[in-house]
């Protein structure tokens, strides 16, 4: 036992509140690629002090059992299997580690296999359970070392050092002693990710290795979580949570955001391959959440299993078993019935038929050996009759008889070879026993008739300034229309330092007051750990900021499963390397990115460009007035009013950026130009744009207050431009242009003199205009014009992007 003292009550509470438990099965650790993927998940999705429970890598446990079985009668075969296992395990080590860590872990592995070698030739005794424990030990040791190699503080814990039990068919855990030893081990090491062996524990007093049985690692994870009173256990599998049906049999299924404990336990009882009943045994249902997530596609939907205050009467999962066997016992054999019902194995369903005077029990084919073995020991075969050839379909959900699907299932089951239809004792499932083999056609038809899921979509709004406030009001007004085909909720609102997050949906009626009352400090990079846990099918990030730091996180947003709607120009106009990274990650994770408002506010420029290109047209050039601010300034600049006075007025009325130099330097216009050019496939960076800004070099870096005081220094050069233009019967306008000729791009932003008769000189102040020449529009250009600034039109553009995105997300994906 550790000599460390038990942690303080405060530390114990911190462990309970801050440490989550993660579990990875053998298929998640099957080869070096899988190990690296798990290491990445642990680094990005587990807290710095979280516990990670692991199974044996790949088929290691099966290999160990095969060696043990072959040792007595086939020693040469056992030696061959042993050599193969050693190559596999040490191959993983050599592929994943290097340097000191490689030498250390390889030496530990050599010591283990030398002991195995002595066991093979009967020079040392190792019990079968201890042999099986090596698989988990090797996984924990290797994953901890891999994390250390990658710069993460990590170590491994052999569960036998803290988890003790009395030997039984299912080991009986010594909870108090195990809890004390685990807390003592964790207490001194905040900030360390511990990798813990699943599946194994130690016998009280003797220290012998005991196995926790089938699905022992899942059970280990929830057991360890319960020992520290953790809030959450995440079980990482090769599926994205629990689906509305088995995706191997049914084509159009959806993963479920949430399941209540009663629903999950009933689903496990009925043979779900994702859940096992024992996993739920140690759980504090009032506190803990179990999350089932995919280690193959981290960004996919997950299922959160927990205690929910109100569970709607709804069938959630259509589950089925192809091979069901009925056992019947005459009612006159009371003693046999009582003994049979006293066994550990619970039937799928049981019922009495008075007319035949029998009680029937339905069991899955997998339980036949147990039932037959029990009958043989009880000498009861002569009073119990077995009939095979049955199947089961069941609909699982809370208050199932009140659900709309209940009558549908009963009607459809009645049209089959129905043997029995009934409701489970807990009222969480409707079960049909059919006297026929199941086929996938029947299951697909049943599923389509039972479920008409609306996909759930959660939105996080970053930015609650002018545009954010306007959009939130617009969303509130149009919510009913938006939610016709999908369930859309605003899950959070954030500014640069504070966040109001509510997974049930924030109340927009008085959201400003509620934000001040309920928002808490947050760090966006840390929030990325939490957001994938949101109980929604899809997650949308609305970036209504002008933040470069948020734009740099776009790859992480996409990698964490989020779609993005952006009014922030910083990502689309980022330096070429970052822009390509954003696009690469977006496409890799198949996420959507809509940003029509970044150029032209609410004008449909982006849509028009995409439509032309999808139709096969080739865009040759785009030019015009890209800035509503500069449009307003130059349409009002007449050579009489001082240009500096116009700039001050524009800033006062909110037309400019907080620092007007962002507009006057043309940086904002260059961003828009880069976005447009990249949309048509051009490779363009800042250095490729010829920029002629209006801010003199000596004013570019002075403090903002000083710049505003010295605005008059712009008047003389601007007056000179006006006079020169007038001499040519023209007026100055700040133009942007981009063209592609013979594969070469040219881009320019700056003042041009335009004829007073040109449409570009007769705009409404604040109006944008885009002139597009293409193969189809080469004689007469396509012109798009309208308001290019303003919070109402920008909010409307964001809303248009949201409509577009929701229409795509409403389509159920094929699994």
N, C-alpha and C positions, 0 to 999 in steps of 0.2 A: 504494500500500500504506500502511496506517496506520503512523504513527510511534510508536504506543504500544508498549512492550516486551511480550514474551510474559509472561503472568501467572506467578506463583510456582507451584511444584508443589502447594502446599496449596490455592491458589485453583483450579487446574485440577481437582484432585480434588473440590473443593466443587462446581464446575460440573457434573462428571460425576454426582455423587451427588444434587444438589438440583434441577437443571434438567430438566424434562420438555419434550417437544415435542408440540404439538397441531397438527393439520392440518384445515382447513376447505375443502371443495370449492366450486365455483361456485354450486351450487344453495343452499348455505348463506348466500350473499351476494347473492341475486338482487334484493332490493329493500330499502328502508330498514328495514322491519320485520325482515327477516332479519339485517341488519347489527346492529340493536339486540339481537336475540336472541344473536348470536355475541358481542357485547360483554359481555352479561350472563354468558354461559357462561365467557368468559375471566376475568371478574372473580371469579366464584364458584367455578370449577372448575380454574383454572390457578394455579400458584404465582406469587409476586410476581416471579420471575426467569425464568419459563418462556418458551420460544420458540413462536411461533404461525406456521405456514406456511400461506399462502393461495393459492388459485387466482384466476383472473379471475372477476369478478362475473357471475353468470347465464350468458348466451350471448355474452359479450363476445368471446371468442376466435373463435367462429363468425362474428360480425359483422366482425371484423378480416380474417379470411380472405376473406369475401365482398367486402369493399372492395378487397382486393389483387387478387382474381380479376377484378373488374369494371373496374379502373383502365385497362387497356390498350385494351379493345374497347368498353366502355360507360362512358365518363367521366362522363356526366350521372347515370347510375344510381349510380356510385361516389360522386359528390358527395352524392347523396340519402342513401345509406347512411351516409356520413361524418357528415352533419348529424344523423341519427338517433342515431348512437353518441355524439356530443358531447352531445346533449340528455339521453340516458340517464345518462351518467357525471356530468355537471354537475348533473343533477337529484338524483342521490344525494347529492352534496356539499351542495347547498342545503337538502335536507331534513334532513340529519343534523347539520350544523355551524352555528355562529353566531359572530358577533364576529370576533376576531382570527384564530381558526382557520379560519373560513369564508373570510376574505380571503386567507389564506396558501395554503390548498389550492386555492382557485379560481384564484389567480394561477399556481400551478404547472400546473394543468390547462390554462389558457389558453395557456401557453408550449408545452405538449405539442401541443395541437391546432393552434397556429400552425405548428409544424414539420411536422405532418401535412399542413396546407394547402399548404405549399411542396412537399412530396413529391407531392401530388396533381397539381400543375401542373408537375412535373418540374424544380423549382428546387432540389431537394435529394434526395439518394439515401438511402434507408433500406432495408436488407435485410429480407427477409420475416420472418426469425427475430426481428429487433429489433422489427419491427411487432407481432408476436405477444406480445413481452415486456411491452408496455405494459399489457395487461390485469391481469397480476399486480402490476405496479408501482402502478397506480391503486388496486387493492384494499388493498395493504399500507399505502399512504400514508393512505387514508381511514380504515381501521380504527384505525390508530395515533392519528390525530387525534380520532376519536370517543372512544377510551378516555381521551385527554388531557382532552377536554371533560368527561368524567364523573369527573375527579379521579384517574385512574390514571396512574402513571408509565409512559409507553410511548413507543416510537419505532419506526421501520421500518428495515429493512436490505434493500437490493437485493442479492440473492444473488450477482450478478456481481462484487461487491466482494470476495468471499472464495472463491467456488466456481469453480474453473477446471478445464478438461478439454482433451484432444486431440479434434479433430473425428473422428467416425466415425458409422456407422449408429446406434450408441448411444454417445454421448460417453463417453470414458474419463477418469474423474475423477482429478485429481492430488491424491491423498488427503492426503499429508503437508503440502503447501503450503496446501491448502484448510483443513486442520485448524488450522494455525498462525495463518492470517489470521482465522479465526472466533474462536478463543480470545482472540486479541489484541483483537478488537472487543468481546467480551463481558466480558473481565476487569475493566475499570474501572467496570462499571455493575451491581453487584448491586442487586436490587430494582427493575429495569426490565424490563417485558415488551416484548420485541422482536417485531415482526411482520415475517416474512421472506417474500420472494417465492418461490413454488414454480415448477417447470416450466422454469426458465432457469438458465444458467451462462455463464461467459465462456471463450473459447478461449485456451489458453496462448499467450503471446507477442503475439498480435494484439489480444486483448480483444474480438473479435467475439462477438456473442450466439449461443449455441447453445441448442437446445431439447432437453429430456430425453425427449421423446416421449410416447406414449400413457401415461396414468396417471402423468405426470411429477411431479405434485404429491405424490401418495402416496409415490412413490420419493424425492422431495426430502425429505420429512419423515423417512423412515427413514435416508436418507443423512446429513442434518444431525444426527440423533440419534446416528448411529454416529461422526460426526466428534468430538463432545464426549463420547462414551462414555456416553450417557444411559441411565438404567434403563428409561425408558418413553416410547413414542410413542403418542399417542391420535389415531386417525383418526375424525373426526366426520363421520357420513354421515346420510342420511335414513332409515336403518334402524337398529334396535337390535341391532347386532352381526350375527352369522352365525346363521341359523335352521336348523332340522332339515330344511327344504325351502324352496323359493321361495314366500313367502307370497302372491305374485300368482297362484299356480297351486294351492296346497294350503291347505285351510281351517284346519286345526288344527295349527299348527306352534308350536314353542317356540324361543326363542333359547338358544344354547349358552353356558354360563358360561366354558368353556375349550376351546381347541384346541391340540394339540401342533404344533410347527413342521412336522413331516412331514405331518400331517393338513391343515393350512392350505395348504401348498404344493401338495399333491395336488388340493385343492379348487380352487385358483386355476388349476392346469394344466388342469383339466377345464372351465374356462369360467365360474367363479363370477362374477356381476356385482359382488360386494362386494369381491373380492380380485383382485389382479393379480400374476403371478409375480415381476415385477421389483421389487415393493415389498420382497420379502424378501432381495434380493441383498446389501445392505450390512450386514445385521443381525448383531450379535454374539449368537448364539443362547444363549450361556451366561449373558448378563447382561440383555439387553433383553426387555421385554414390549411387544407391540403390543396396544393396546386399541381395539376397534371399538365406537363409541357413537353414539347417535342425538342429533343436534342439535335435532331436532323435539320429542323427549320425553326430556329429560335423565335423568329418573328411571327410565327403562326399563332392563331388563337389558342388559348389555354382554357382549362376547366378548373374553376375554383370551387372546392367542396367545403361547405361550412354551415354555420347556424344562421338562418335568415329569419327575420322577424315575421315576414309574411311570404308565404309561398303560394303562388297562383295555382289554381286547380288546372293542371295541364299535363298531358302526356308528353314526356321529353325524349324517351329513347324506345325504339322498337328493337328488342333483343330476341334472339332465336337460338334454338339448339336443334340440330338435325337428328340426333340419335337419343331418343328418350325411351326408357324401359319402365313398364308398369309392374308393380308387385301388388298382389291382392291377398288379403287375409280374411277368412270368415269371421263375422262378428262374434261367433260363439267362442272363439279362441282368445278370450280376454287377456290371459297371461302372456301369450305370444305378442299381442298388440302392445301391451304395456312395456314388455322388454324391448321390442323393436323400436318403439318411440323413445326409449331411454338411451339409445345409442347416440354417439356424438354427431352422426351425420344427419343433417336436416334435409328432407325431401324438397324438391322444387315446389310441390303442392300435394295435398292429400284431400280425400273426400270419402264420404260414406254413401253407398247406394243401397237404400232400404229394400228395394225390390229384389236385389240379388243377395242381400244379406252379407255384403262384403265391404271392407275398407280398402281403398286404393291409395298407393303411394307412387309418385312419379320421380324417377331418378335419372340423372344424366348417365350416359354410357360409361363415362370415366369412373363412376362410383360402383360399377358392377362387382369388381373383385372384392371390395369391402363388404358389400351387402351379402354376396354369396358366401364369403368367408364367415360372416357372422351367423348366417343361417346354418352353416355346417357345424359351427361350435355349439349352437343351440339345439341341434337335431330337429330343425323346424321346416326342413325342405318339403315335407309331406303336407303341411298346412298352408304353405305360401306358394302362390302361383306367379310365374314370371312370364310376361308377354312383351316382346320387342316390336320394333317397326313403327314406333310413334315419334312425333316431333313436337316442338313447343314454339309458339310465338307469344311474346308478352309485351305489353306496353307499360313502361315504368314512369311514374310521375306522382306528384303530391295530390291527394284527394282525387284519385283517379276516376271514381264514379261520377264526380261532378264535372269532369272535363268534357269538352266537346267531342274528343276523339273516342270516348268510351263506347258510344253507340255505334260508331263507324267500325271499330274493331269487332264488336259483337256481331254486327251484321255480316261483315266480310268473313269472319271465322265460321259463321253458320252456313255459309255457302261452300265450305270445304268439308272434309271428312271429320267433323268435329266430334271428339270423344268427351271433352268436358271444358266448360268455360266458367271461370270463377275469379273472385277477387282475393288477393292475399290478405292475411289477417291484419296487417298494418295499413291496409287500404292504399298501398303505394304501387300496386301493379295489378293489371288485369291479364290473366293467363289463359291461353287456349291450348289444350292438348289435342293434337290432330293425329288421326289415324292414317297418316300418309307421310311420304318423304317430302321435305321442303325443297323448293327450287328457287333460284334467285329471282325468277320472273314474278313469283308470288310476293316475295319480300319487297321488290321494287314497287309493285302495284300497291301493296299495303302502305308502304312508306309515303308514296306520293298522295294517297288519300288521307293519311293521318296528319301530315305535317304541311303547313304552309308558313314556314318561318319567315318573319321579316328580319333581315340582318340588322344587327345593332352597330351603331357608329358613335364613337366618342370623339369629342373635339376639345383640344387644349388651345386656348387663345393666348398667344404671347404678344403683349402690347395692348394697353388699355387707354391709349391716348385718343387723339381726335378720330382716327380711322377706327380703332378698336371699339370705342364707345358708340360710334355711329353704326358699325356693323352689328354689335350686340343688340341694339334697338331694332335694326332691320330684321335680324334673326328672330327676335321675340315676336315681331309682327307677322312674320311669314312661317312660323314654326309648323303650323298645321299643314300647310301645303308641302313643306319639306319632308314631313314625316309620313306622307301617304304610303310610300313603298319601303321605307327603312325607318328604324327607330333611332333618331338622332338626338344626342344629348350633349350639352356643354358640360364637360367634366371638370374644367379648370380655367381660371383666368389668372394671368400673371403679368406683373411689370418687371422691371429689371432686378428687383430685390425681394418681392413678396409674391406669394402664390396662394390662391384659394382653390383647393382641390376637393371635389366631392363626387365619388363614383356613382352616386345615385342621380347626379345631375344638379347643377347649381340653379338656384331660383333667380331668374332674371328680372323679376318684378321690381325689386329694390337692390339691384346687384351692387351699385356703388357703395351704399351703406353697409351691405353685408360683406363686401370686400374689405372695407376698413376694419370690420369687427372680426372677421374669420380668417383673413389671409395671414400666412406665416412666412418667415424667412425661408429661402430655399436656395439650393445650388443646382443649376440646370443639369450638370453632368451627373450629379447624384440622383436627380429625379429620373434620369434615364433607366435606373435600376427598377424604379417603382412602376413607371407607366406601362410596361408590357404586362403587368398584372391586372390592368383595368379589365373589368368583366364585360368586354365588348368584342364583337367580331372584327371590327376595323377601327383604327385610330387615326385621326387627322390632326396634324399640327398646323394651326393658322399663325404664320409668322407675319405679324403686322408691325414689325419694328424696322429700324434702320441699322440693325446691329451686325457688325462684321463678325463678332465672336459667335453669335448664333448661327450665322451663315457657315462658319467653319465646322459646326456640329451637324450639318445636313447629312454627311455620310453615316454618322452614328444614329441619327433619327431613322434613316432608311433601314439600316441594319437591325434596328430594334422594331421593325415592322410598321413604321408610321408612314402615312402619306402626308404630303406637304402642299398647302396652298400658301403662296407667298406674295406679299406686297413689298417685301424686302428685296432691293435690287442687288444686294451685296453678293449673293450666291451666284446668280446668273452672270454677274460681271466680274467674278473673282479672277485672280490670276489663273492662267491656262491650266497649270498643274492641278490646282484645287478644283477647278471646274470639271476637268476630266475625271477626277476621283469621285466627285459628286455624281456625275452621270454614270460612271461605271458601277458604283454601289447601288444606285437607283435601279439600274437594269438588272443587276445580279439578284436583287431581292424583289424585283417585280413590283415596285412601288410607283405611285402616281405623283407627279409634281406639276402643279398648275400655277401660273404666275402672270396671267394676262394683265393684271393691274400694274406690273412693274414698268410697263411702257404704255403711255396713253391713258392712264387711270382706268376708266371703265370702257374705253373704246375697244372694239373687237379686233384689234390689230393681230394679236397672236393667233386667234381663231382663223382669220383670213389667210395669214401666211401658211398655217398648217393645212388648210383646205386646198390652197393652190398646190402645195407640194404633194399632198396625197393624191391629187387629181392628175399629177404628172407634169405640171408646169414647172418651169425653171426661172427663179427670180434672178434678175440681172442687177437691179439697183433699188435702193430705198433712200429717199431723201425727204427733208421737210423740217418742220419746227417741232422738235421733240419735247420741249419744255413748256409747260403751262406758265411757269414763272417768267421765263424769258419772253414768251409771247405777250404776257401782260405788260412787261416793262417796255418792249419795243413798240407795241401798238399804241402805248400812251406817250412814248418819247417823240416829241415834235420839234425839238430844237429850241423850244421856249422854256418849258419846265426843265429844271435841272435834273439830270439823271440821278444824282445822289438823293434828291427829294423823293423820286419815284421808288428808289430802293428802300428808303426808310418807310414809305407808305406801304409797300408790298410786305415788308417784314411785320409792320403793325397789324395788317389785315390777315396775316397768316399765309401769304402766298409763297414765302421763301422758306428755306430750311432755317433752323435756329441760328446757324451761322450763314449769312447770305453768300459768303465766299464759295460755299459748296455749289451754289447755282452759278455765280459769276465766273468761277474758275472753269466752268463747263464739265466738272467731274461728274455731276449728276447726269448730264446729257451723254457723256462717254459711256457711262454704265448702261444706259438705255440702248445706245448704239451697239455695244458689245452683245447685249442680250438678243437684239434683233438679228445681228450678223450670225451669231452662233445658231440661232433657230433655223437659219437657212443652210446650215452645214459648213459655214466658213470657220477656219481656224484663225482666230483673231485675239490678240492680247493688247494690253494698254500701250505697249511700245509701238504697236503697229498703227496707232491712230494719230493723225496730225491734229494737234490741239492748239487753238488760238484763244486763250481765255481773256477775260476782261480785268483780272486782278493784277496790278503791277507787281513785279517781283519783290519790291521793298515792302509790300503790304501783306504778302502771303502768310508770313509766320508770326506776325505781331498778335498780341492778345486781342480777343474779340472786341472788348470795350474800346480799345485803342483804334481798331479798324473802323468801328462805327463812328468814332469821333473824326476820323480822317477820310470819311466817304467823299468829301468834296474834292479830293485829289483825283477822283474818277471823272469829274465834270469836263475838264479841258480836253483830254483825249477823246471822250465820247462826243463832245461838241465838234471836234475836228472830223470825226467819222461822219457826222450828220451833214456837215458842210460839203465834204467830198462827195457824198452820195447825191446831194441835191444838185451839184454841178452836172451830174450825169442824168438828172431827172429820175433819180432812184431814191430808195430809202434803205437804211441798214436793217438787216434782220440776222439773228443768230441761228445759223443753219447747221444741220448735221446731214452727212451723206455717206453712203456706203455703196460700193459697186464691185462686181466681179467680172473681169474680162480675161478670157483665156486662162482660167484657173488662178489668176492673181487678184488679190483683194486690195482695194484702196479705200481708206476711211478718213474723213476730215470733219472737224467741228470748229466753227468760228464764224466771224462776221462776213456776210456777203451783201453786196448791193443788189437789190431787186427792183425791177421796174414797178412803178406805181400802178400799172395796169394789171400786174400779175396777181393771181388769187392768193399768193403767199403774203401779200402786203395788205390784204383787206379782210383780216380775220377779226373775230370778236376777241377782245383782250382776254388772254387765258386759254385761247383755243389752240389745240394741236392740229397739225396736218401732216399726213404721211403720203408721199407720192411713190407708187410702186410700179416699176417697169419689169416686165417678164417676157418670156417667149410669146405668151398669149396677149399680153398688154404692152406691146412695144410701140404701137402707133398712138394710142390713147391710154395713158396710165390709169391704174386703179388708184383712186384717191379716197382716203379715209380721214375724216376730220370731225372735230367735236371738242367738248371740254376736256382739257388735259390735266386738270388739277381740281382739287376740292374733295372734302371728306365724303360727301354724299355720293358722288359718282364713283369714287374709289371703293367705298363700302359696297356699292351696287355691283362693281366689278368682282369683288371678292365673293359676293353672293352668287353671281353668275358662275364663277369657278366652282363653288360648292355644289350648285345644281348639277353641273357637268360631272363632277366627281361622284356624287351620290347616285347618279343614273348608272354609272359604271359599277359601283359597289353593290347596287341592288340586285345585280345579276348573280344568281347562285353559282359558285364555282363548281366545276366537276372535279370530284376527288379521284 
